[in-house]
Amino acid sequence: MARPPLDLDDLAAGVRAGDRSRLARAITLVESNRPDHRNRAHDLIERLLPDTGQAHRVGITGVPGVGKSTFIETLGVMLTSQGQRVAVLTVDPTSSRTGGSILGDKTRMVKLSVDPAAFIRPSPSSGTLGGVTRTTRETMLLCEAAGFDVVLIETVGVGQSETIVAEMVDFFLVLMLAGAGDELQGIKKGVLEIADMLAVNKADGDNRQRAEQSAAEYRMALHLLTPATPTWIPPVMTCSGLTGEGLGPVWDQVMRHREKLSATGELDEKRRGQQVRWFWAMLREELLESFRHDPAVVDLLPRVESRVADGSLAPTVAVEQVLGAFHP
C-alpha cells in the first residue's frame, strides 16, 4: 500500500533536522515526473532554500574504470572521520534502449553506506547530457538543507559534456588513469579547461611510477591552456583511492581553492552565475515539457514525423508546422 503524501511543512522540518527517511522521501519527490509531485517539489525547495548554500560542492568525474567509486568512498570515510557530514550523489547511466539503470553505488561503497555521517543517493541519469540527472541540483540543495558539510557529485564519465556538473559545483575534480597508452590521447580539451584539479588515481604498487610520469605529462598539457581564473592554477596530483595515499593532500588543495576564491569574492560570483544558468536550464526544460504535452503537437507530431521519414516533407518545413501548432 502506497504511503500517504507527507505534509510539506512536516517534510521540510524533517529535512532540516537531518532525518534520513524524510530526506530520502524529499529526494524521491523531486525526482518524480508526475506534474502534481513536481509542483509539490518546487514548493518544498522554495521553503528550504534559505537553509542551503553552506556545503562545499565538489564534482568528480573520470572515465569508467578510473576508480571513482573507490576514490569517493575512501575520501568520504576520511572526511567523516574528521567530523564532517558527507552526502554523495552518484549518477548511474540509463540504458537508451530499456530506460533502466543499475543504481549499484551503495553496493560499491560498502563502508560509506553504513557510515552514520554519510548519505549516498544513486540516481539514474535518464539520458541527461553530461551524466547528471535533471534533479541533481535540487537533490544537492536538499542535502545542504539537511546539514551536510560536503556534497560529492559523481558523474557517469562516459564521454558526454561534463560542463553541466562543473556549472553546479564549487570544485571540479577529474580523475585520470596511468599506464593506459598515450596519456594525452583522447583527453578532451574542454574537460581540461573546466577542471580545477587533475588527480592520477591508482598510484600504488607497481603503478606508482607510471602515475608520476603521467602526472608530469598532464602538467605539461595544462601549461598550454589558459586557466579559468588567475587566482587558481589547476594542480596535478597522484593518489590511490584503494590505499588512501595522497587523498589528504588532494582534499587540502580542494580547501585551498575554496579559501582563495572566497577571499577574492570569486566563489560567490561563481555561485550567482550558476543560479542564473540553472534558471535558464529549468526554463528550457519546462518549455520542452509543455511542448511535448500540448494536444495540438501530440496530434500533429506522428504525421509530420512520418512525412519527414518518407521524404515528402523537408525537416525545416516540418519544424515550422509543429511550432505553428504549439499553443501554450
Secondary structure, DSSP 8 states (H G I E B T S, - for coil): -------HHHHHHHHHTT-HHHHHHHHHHHH---HHHHHHHHHHHHHHGGG-S-SEEEEEE--TTS-HHHHHHHHHHHHHHTT--EEEEEEE-B-TTT--B---HHHH-HHHHT-TTEEEEEEE-TT-GGG--TTHHHHHHHHHHTT-SEEEEE---SSS--HHHHTT-SEEEEEE-SSSSSTTTT--HHHHHH-SEEEE----GGGHHHHHHHHHHHHHHHHTS--SBTTB---EEE--TTT-TTHHHHHHHHHHHHHHHHHHTHHHHHHHHHHHHHHHHHHHHHHHHHHHH-HHHHHHHHHHHHHHHTTSS-HHHHHHHHHHH---
